[in-house]
Amino acid sequence: MAFASVVAFMGIGLVDPILPAIADSLAATPTETELLFTSYLLVTGLAMLVTSWISSRIGAKATLMIGLALIIVFALASALSGSVDAIIGFRAGWGLGNALFISTALATIVGSASGGSGAAIVLYEAALGLGIAIGPLLGGLLGEVSWRGPFFGVVVLMAIAFIAVLTLLRGPAEKREPVPFSAPFKALGRPALAILAVAALFYNIGFFVLLAFSPFPLGFGAMGIGLTFFGWGVALAITSIWVAPWMMRRMSRTAIILTVLPLLAADLVAAGFVAETAPALVTFIIIGGLLLGVMNTVLTEAVMEATDLPRSVASSAYSAVRFIGGAMAPPIAALLWHAFNSTVPYLFAAASVLIATLTVFLGRKVLARIDDEPADALTEDAEAITVGDAG
């Protein structure tokens, strides 16, 4: 399951290094190319609203296998495509598969592990960080051969993951209470969850401007972009796994959010003003990764503790709203670049992050509950909501 999770999260940054190559090879504009992220993230987010309803009826293993199968089919279709419009459509199908997989992965790892829930969650976070780091690197390596290479690579790796889940994932029969279809929609009526979801929407705009737009002003080839975002992913993994828990033992969750978000906004402003200088931009991309790692972990734990709702329901509702922010960011950034210059998209991202900061600041009394719980109170039914959960 950890291996399959690494591969699934590789899909987030996999196309990063080949965005300029796809634009050149298929005569697509940067805005059209950025829709590869939009279709993927939008469908992932919307599908999150129904994944708990599906998995509560057919079981975790079946949900995982359907998700993996969909990713294989649509990644292969993307590799064989001859137009950017077709790839945009196939990435949407890929997003559906990814939603089914990542919404179930953490709970399955926790249920399968013998070392306790805490160790299992660390394993999952390590898989997430590793996948986000390796995705751009693999995309760069295979992208040097052809822009189709990373898509074929995913097909092979996901096929291995599918066989592994099919043959190796075993356990006692699942006892599940069916989740009502309306549950995630009603969950957004809870003030604390709504505040965190809105904040995450604007935070994710900053996240995906940095991830999805930066390959264009960098001006590197596929390998150069891959190495840059490998460094970004390693930085994100380090702070997500080690720094964020250390901070949560010393500060409240709201205090961390209100400290790190302004730092992220400042980093994005700095990235905007050095966007034409590649070495400086690389530096601020990697610094951004350090800050994003802290935010991902803290927001995830905050959502888990914000309400008394089942974690699967809360995470579905939160993730759906969050992914909408990620979906809208790349094409808006490309349009701003075309209309103005490479600085403006980063200023737009910084402004969005500041709106997220203001949302949490104004709602801090409603969010008091997230600071009342122990910082390490991660439970066995925690759901995968960090992609960017994603992720």
N, C-alpha and C positions, 0 to 999 in steps of 0.2 A: 504494500500500500504506500509506503514511503517513496519507493522508486516511482510508482505511478503518479504520485503527487508531484515529485520533482519534474516529471515530463509534462504534466498538465500545466504547471506554472511556467515552464519554459515557453509555452505558447504565448504568454503575455508579451515578452520582449523579443520573440523570435524574428518577427518581421521588421524590427527596428533597423538592422543593418542593411536590409535590402529595399527599403522604401525608395531611396533615390534610384536604385537600379530598376525597380519596377516602373517608376515614373518614366525613365529613359526608354526601357525596352517596350513598354506598351503605350507610349506616347500619351501618358496621363499627366494631368496637372498635379501639383502638390496637394491641392484640396481634395481631388479625387482619390489620390493615394492615401491620404489620411482617413478616408472613409473606411479603409480596411480595419482601423481600430474602432470606428464608430459603430459599424454593423455588428462587430464581434461583441463589444461591450454593451450595446443597447439590448441585444437579444439576451446576453448573459443576465443582465439586470432584470429584464421583464420575466425571464424564465425562473429567476430566483423566487418569484412570488408563488410559484406552483410546485417547486421541487419538494418542499416538505409534505405537501398533499400527496404527491406521487410516491415518494419513498416510504411514507407511512402506510401505503397500501400494497406495494409490491416488494418492499424490503430493500435494505441497503445494497446487498450484492447485485441484485438485478438492476437497481438504479445506476450503480457504478458501471456495470457492463454496457448498459444502453448508452451512457454518456461517452465511454471510451469508443464504442462502435461508431457513434455519430462523429466524433473527432476524426477517426481514421477515414471515414467516407469523405468528409468535407475537406480534410487536409489533402487527400489524394485528388479530389476534384479541383482544388485550388492549384495544385502542382501542374495539372494537365490543362489549365485554362489558357485562353489566348487573348483575353481582354480584362481590363481592370474592373469593369462592371460585373463580370462573372465572378471574379475573386471576391469582390465586395459581398455578393450574394452568398457565396460559399463560406465566407468568414462568419456570416450570420448563423448558418447551420452549425459551424464549429462552436460558436458561442453557446448555442443550446446544449450541445454535448458537454461543454466545459461547465455550465451551470449545474447540470445533473451530477457531474463528477465531484466538483469541489464542494458542493453543498453537503455531500455525504462523506467526504474523505476523512475529515478529522474525527467524526464520531466513530467511524469504522476503525481507524487506527487506535483510538482509545479503547474500543471494545475488544480489539485483537491483541493488544499488548499485555505482557505479563508483568511489566515493571511498574504498574500503577499509572494513574491518569496524568500526574505531573510529568513523569518521564516521557509519556506518549505525546503529550502536547508539545514538549520541547523538541521531540523528534519531528513532529509535524511542522513546527516553525522552522526547523533546520531545513526540511525538505522544501518549504516555501522559499526560503532565502536562497538555497542552492539552485532551485529552478529558475528564479528570477535572474540570478547571476549567470547561469550557464546558457540560458536562452539566447541572449544577444551574442555570446561568444560562438556558439554553434551556428547561429544565423550568419555570423561573419565568415566563419570558415567555409561553410557550404555555399554561402552567397558569393564567394570569390570564384566558384566554379560556374554557378548559374543562380539567378534569382529563384528558380524552381527548387534548388537543392534543399533549403530549409524545410519546405513543405514535405518533400519526400522523406527527409530525416524524421519528421514527426510521425509520419505514417509507420515507419519501421519501429520506432520506439514505442508508440502507442499500441502497436500490434503485440509487442513483447509484454507490455503492461496488461493488455487484455487477457493474454494467455496466463499470465501470472495470477491475476485476480480469479480467473475461472478455475484454475487448478489448485492454487495454494491457499486461497482465502476460505477458511472453514471456521465454524463456531456453532454454538447452540442455536436452536431455532429462535428467531426473533419474536419478541412479544411487543407489538406496536399498537398504540391507540391511534386510529385514523384521525388525521388533522383536518378540520373543516377547511374548505377551499377559501372561505372568506377571512380566515384567521390573520394572515399577514396584512390584509387591507385594514382590518379593525385595529391591528397593533399600532399602526401609524397615528391612530387617534390618541395614543398615550403621549402626554407632553414631553416627557424625558426622552423617549425614543424618537419623537418627531424632531426635537432640537438636535440630537446627535446625527440624525439622518440628513437634515438640512446642512449642518456643519460639514458632514462628510462629502456631500454633493459638491460644495465649493472647494473643499480641500482636494478632492479628486481632480478638479480642473487643474489645479497647480501640479499635481502628481503627473497627469498625462500630457500637459504641455511640456514638462521637462522630459518625459520619456519619449513621446511620439513626435514632437516637433523638432527637438534638438538635432536629429540626424541631418536635417537640411542645412542649417547655418554652419554646422561643423565642417562640412565639405570634404569629409574623409571618404575613402572607399569602404566596402563592406567590412573588411577586417578591422580597419581603424575604428569604425563605429561599434563593432562588436566588442573590441577591447575596452573602449570607453565605458560602455554600459555593463561590461563584466565587472569593471571596477565599481561602478554605481551599485550593482547588485550585491557585490561582496560587502560594501559599506552598509547597505540596507540590512543585510543578513546579520552583520555583527551587532548593530545597535538594536535590532529587533529581538535577537535572542539573549543578549547579555546586558546591554546598556539600559534598555527600557525597564526590565525587571529590577535592576539596581536602583533606578530613579524612583520606581513605584514603592520601594521600601522606605524611601526618604521623603517623598512628596505626595500630595494628593493628586489624583488623576486630572482634576480640572486645572490644578496649578501647572502640571506638566504641559497640558494642551495649550494653556494661555501663555506659556513660555516658549514652546517649540514652534507654534504656528507663526508668531511674528518673526522668529529667526528664519523660518522657511521663506516668508515673504521677502525678507531682506536679501536672502540668497538668490531668489528669483530676480529681484531688481538688479543685483550685481551681475547676474548672468546676462540680463538684457543689455546692460551697458558694455559688456565685453563680448557680445555675441559674434562680432566680426573677427575676434582674436581666438583662434581655436584652442591653444594651450590654456588660456584663462577660462574659457567656457568649459573645458573638460574639468578643471579644478572645481568650479561651482556646481557642475553636474554631480560630481562625487560627494561634495559637501551636502548637496541636496539629498543624496542617498542616505547619508548618516541621519539626517533629520526625519526623512520619510520612514525609516525603520522604527524610530521611536514612536512616531505618530500612529503607524499601523497597529503596533502592539497595544498601545494605550487605548486607542479608539475601540479596538476589538474587545478588550476587557471591560471598558466602560459600557458598551452595548450589552454585554452579558449580564451586567449587574444593574442596569438602568431600570428594569421592571421585574415584575414577578411572573412574566409570561414565560412559556417554554422557550428555551434558547433557540430551538430550530425555527420557531415562529418569529421571534425578534430578529434573528439574523437574516431571515428571508426578506422581511420588510425593509430593514436597514440596507441590505446589500442592493436591493432593487433601486432605491433612491440614489445610493452612492454611485452605482455604475452608470446612471444617467449623466452624472457630472463627467465621468471619464469618457462617455460617448460623445458628448458635445464639444469637448475641449480641442481635439486635434484639428477638425476642419475649421473651427473658429480661429485657431492659431494660424493656420495656413492662409486664411482669408485676410487676417490682419497683416501678416507678412507681405502679402501681395499688394495690399492697399497702402501700407506705410513702409516699414522696414523690419529687420529682424529683432529690434529691441522691443517693439510694441507687444508682441505675443507674450513675452515674459512679464511685462508690466501688467497685462491683463490677468495673467496667472497670479501675480503677487496680489492684485486687488481682490481676486476671488478668495485667496487664502486669508486676507484680512477680513473679508465678510464672514468667513468661517469662524475667525477669532471673535468677532463681534457677536455672532450668534451664540457661541458658548458663554461669552462674558455676560450677555443679557439674560441668559437662561441658567446662570450658575446656581441660583436658589432651587430651581426645579431639579437640577442635576445633583443635589446634595447626596442622594442615595448612592451614587457611584463612588463617593469618597468615604461612605460608611462601611463598605465591605473591605475585607482584607485584600491587599493588592495581589496576593497569589491565590485568590479564591476561584480558580478555574475548575469547572466541574466536568463530570464525565459526559454530559450531554451537550457540551459546547460545540457550536457549529463553525464551519470554516467561513469567516466573513472578512478576512484580511486581504483578498485579492482585489484586488485589485484589484479581493480578496483577494480585485482584483480584481483580491484580489480580488 
